[in-house]
Amino acid sequence: MEEQPIGREEYIQKVLSAYRQTPGTAGTIRQPDRLLAAQLQARGVPLAAVENALVLAAARRILRAPGAPPLGPLRSLAYFSAIIEEVLELRVSPEYFQHLRHRIQRFTQTGR
């Protein structure tokens, strides 16, 4: 499925909004976060790839072994840079990321 082209500012806002709403993030946006979002847009990184990277990282942090010590909140979009690159290389169906979204949602609602 092709993404519809969006403007630079809309792309940046969507990336920052998705980052802010990702479980495990501090929820604040700083200037370096805006800069990274602009760089991703300039590189032509699909918005879906960024969103999927946020989901993958959140799933890895949330769906850990029971009893594992809690992780502190993420305070920078830069944390996701390597995961964005990983997602760009992955060859998995969009359903995989949808599955992760459901698992995260279920976990954040029930703690399991």
Residue, then its C-alpha position, 0 to 999 in steps of 0.5 A: m500500500e502506497e502512502q499518500p505524499i504529505g508536506r514536510e511540516e505535516y510529516i514532522q508533526k505526525v512523527l513527533s505526535a507518534y513519538r509522544q504517544t509511544p508507551g515508555t517515552a517521556g512525552t516531551i518534544r525537544q529541538p533535537d527531536r524536531l531536527l531528527a524528524a525533519q532529517l527523516q522527512a528529507r531522507g524520504v523515510p516513509l512515515a509508516a516505517v517510523e511508526n512501525a519502529l516506534v511500535l517495535a521498540a515499545a513492544r521490546r521494552i514492554l513485553r519483557a520477562p515477568g519480574a524484569p526491572p522496570l525501564g526508565p522513560l525514553r527522553s529522545l527520538a534519537y533512541f529510535s534511530a537504529i530501530i528505524e533503520e532496522v525496520l527499513e530493512l525488515r521484510v515483514s507484513p504490516e499485520y506483524f506491526q498491527h499484532l504488536r500494536h494490539r499486544i501493547q494496547r492489551f498490556t497497557q490496559t491490563g498489565r499482561 
